[in-house]
Amino acid sequence: MAKPQFFLFLSLEIISATALVVLGQSSSGDSMTPNSSLIDGQTLISAGGVFQLGFFSPDQDRRMDI
């Protein structure tokens, strides 16, 4: 039978790994990585809140502009 310390260690490792993945995906900021993307409705706002980058459709057209 495995020791309780092993299960505690394994549980902490799983929780830590899950937290890192979730926090890494949900963190917002003012920069993007090469593998990240913006989709319709998402924006990237500068640190000072002065600039905003995103896609929009003028006049409800199917064409997307930046």
PyRosetta script that sets phi, psi and omega in degrees:
from pyrosetta import init, pose_from_sequence

init()
pose = pose_from_sequence("MAKPQFFLFLSLEIISATALVVLGQSSSGDSMTPNSSLIDGQTLISAGGVFQLGFFSPDQDRRMDI")
pose.set_psi(1, 138.1)
pose.set_omega(1, -178.3)
pose.set_phi(2, -73.4)
pose.set_psi(2, 152.5)
pose.set_omega(2, -179.2)
pose.set_phi(3, -77.2)
pose.set_psi(3, 148.6)
pose.set_omega(3, 179.0)
pose.set_phi(4, -59.9)
pose.set_psi(4, -30.3)
pose.set_omega(4, 179.9)
pose.set_phi(5, -63.6)
pose.set_psi(5, -35.2)
pose.set_omega(5, 179.0)
pose.set_phi(6, -63.6)
pose.set_psi(6, -44.9)
pose.set_omega(6, 179.7)
pose.set_phi(7, -65.7)
pose.set_psi(7, -37.3)
pose.set_omega(7, 176.9)
pose.set_phi(8, -64.0)
pose.set_psi(8, -46.8)
pose.set_omega(8, 179.1)
pose.set_phi(9, -61.2)
pose.set_psi(9, -46.1)
pose.set_omega(9, 179.7)
pose.set_phi(10, -62.1)
pose.set_psi(10, -42.1)
pose.set_omega(10, 178.8)
pose.set_phi(11, -62.8)
pose.set_psi(11, -43.3)
pose.set_omega(11, 179.3)
pose.set_phi(12, -65.1)
pose.set_psi(12, -37.8)
pose.set_omega(12, 177.6)
pose.set_phi(13, -64.0)
pose.set_psi(13, -44.0)
pose.set_omega(13, -179.7)
pose.set_phi(14, -65.8)
pose.set_psi(14, -43.6)
pose.set_omega(14, 179.1)
pose.set_phi(15, -63.7)
pose.set_psi(15, -43.3)
pose.set_omega(15, 179.9)
pose.set_phi(16, -63.2)
pose.set_psi(16, -45.6)
pose.set_omega(16, 179.9)
pose.set_phi(17, -63.1)
pose.set_psi(17, -42.0)
pose.set_omega(17, 179.0)
pose.set_phi(18, -63.9)
pose.set_psi(18, -43.1)
pose.set_omega(18, 179.7)
pose.set_phi(19, -62.7)
pose.set_psi(19, -41.2)
pose.set_omega(19, 179.2)
pose.set_phi(20, -63.8)
pose.set_psi(20, -40.8)
pose.set_omega(20, 179.4)
pose.set_phi(21, -66.5)
pose.set_psi(21, -47.0)
pose.set_omega(21, -177.9)
pose.set_phi(22, -65.0)
pose.set_psi(22, -46.1)
pose.set_omega(22, -179.3)
pose.set_phi(23, -66.9)
pose.set_psi(23, -35.4)
pose.set_omega(23, 178.4)
pose.set_phi(24, -66.5)
pose.set_psi(24, -33.9)
pose.set_omega(24, -179.2)
pose.set_phi(25, -82.4)
pose.set_psi(25, -29.3)
pose.set_omega(25, -173.5)
pose.set_phi(26, -100.2)
pose.set_psi(26, -4.1)
pose.set_omega(26, -178.1)
pose.set_phi(27, -72.9)
pose.set_psi(27, 138.7)
pose.set_omega(27, 178.1)
pose.set_phi(28, -106.3)
pose.set_psi(28, 156.4)
pose.set_omega(28, -180.0)
pose.set_phi(29, -166.0)
pose.set_psi(29, -165.3)
pose.set_omega(29, -179.0)
pose.set_phi(30, -114.0)
pose.set_psi(30, 23.1)
pose.set_omega(30, 177.8)
pose.set_phi(31, -142.4)
pose.set_psi(31, 163.2)
pose.set_omega(31, 179.1)
pose.set_phi(32, -126.6)
pose.set_psi(32, 154.2)
pose.set_omega(32, 174.1)
pose.set_phi(33, -98.3)
pose.set_psi(33, 164.2)
pose.set_omega(33, 179.6)
pose.set_phi(34, -58.3)
pose.set_psi(34, -26.9)
pose.set_omega(34, -178.3)
pose.set_phi(35, -94.1)
pose.set_psi(35, -1.2)
pose.set_omega(35, -179.7)
pose.set_phi(36, -90.3)
pose.set_psi(36, 164.9)
pose.set_omega(36, -178.2)
pose.set_phi(37, -146.9)
pose.set_psi(37, 161.4)
pose.set_omega(37, 173.0)
pose.set_phi(38, -114.7)
pose.set_psi(38, 136.6)
pose.set_omega(38, 175.3)
pose.set_phi(39, -117.0)
pose.set_psi(39, 170.8)
pose.set_omega(39, -179.6)
pose.set_phi(40, -53.1)
pose.set_psi(40, 126.5)
pose.set_omega(40, 179.4)
pose.set_phi(41, 99.7)
pose.set_psi(41, -15.8)
pose.set_omega(41, 177.3)
pose.set_phi(42, -97.6)
pose.set_psi(42, 147.1)
pose.set_omega(42, 177.2)
pose.set_phi(43, -134.1)
pose.set_psi(43, 160.3)
pose.set_omega(43, 174.8)
pose.set_phi(44, -118.1)
pose.set_psi(44, 119.8)
pose.set_omega(44, -175.2)
pose.set_phi(45, -109.6)
pose.set_psi(45, 134.4)
pose.set_omega(45, -179.0)
pose.set_phi(46, -63.2)
pose.set_psi(46, 160.4)
pose.set_omega(46, -176.7)
pose.set_phi(47, -56.8)
pose.set_psi(47, -38.2)
pose.set_omega(47, 179.7)
pose.set_phi(48, -84.6)
pose.set_psi(48, -3.9)
pose.set_omega(48, -180.0)
pose.set_phi(49, 76.5)
pose.set_psi(49, 13.5)
pose.set_omega(49, -177.1)
pose.set_phi(50, -84.7)
pose.set_psi(50, -38.2)
pose.set_omega(50, -176.1)
pose.set_phi(51, -114.5)
pose.set_psi(51, 149.5)
pose.set_omega(51, 178.0)
pose.set_phi(52, -138.4)
pose.set_psi(52, 129.8)
pose.set_omega(52, 179.4)
pose.set_phi(53, -115.6)
pose.set_psi(53, 134.0)
pose.set_omega(53, 178.1)
pose.set_phi(54, -175.6)
pose.set_psi(54, 176.8)
pose.set_omega(54, 178.5)
pose.set_phi(55, -101.9)
pose.set_psi(55, 142.6)
pose.set_omega(55, 176.8)
pose.set_phi(56, -145.5)
pose.set_psi(56, 160.2)
pose.set_omega(56, 178.5)
pose.set_phi(57, -113.9)
pose.set_psi(57, 109.1)
pose.set_omega(57, 178.1)
pose.set_phi(58, -69.0)
pose.set_psi(58, 136.1)
pose.set_omega(58, 177.7)
pose.set_phi(59, 55.6)
pose.set_psi(59, 33.9)
pose.set_omega(59, 178.8)
pose.set_phi(60, 56.8)
pose.set_psi(60, 27.2)
pose.set_omega(60, 177.5)
pose.set_phi(61, -75.2)
pose.set_psi(61, 160.3)
pose.set_omega(61, 178.0)
pose.set_phi(62, -75.6)
pose.set_psi(62, -18.1)
pose.set_omega(62, -179.5)
pose.set_phi(63, -71.6)
pose.set_psi(63, 138.5)
pose.set_omega(63, 179.2)
pose.set_phi(64, -107.9)
pose.set_psi(64, 132.8)
pose.set_omega(64, 176.8)
pose.set_phi(65, -115.7)
pose.set_psi(65, 160.1)
pose.set_omega(65, 176.3)
pose.set_phi(66, -100.2)
pose.dump_pdb("model.pdb")
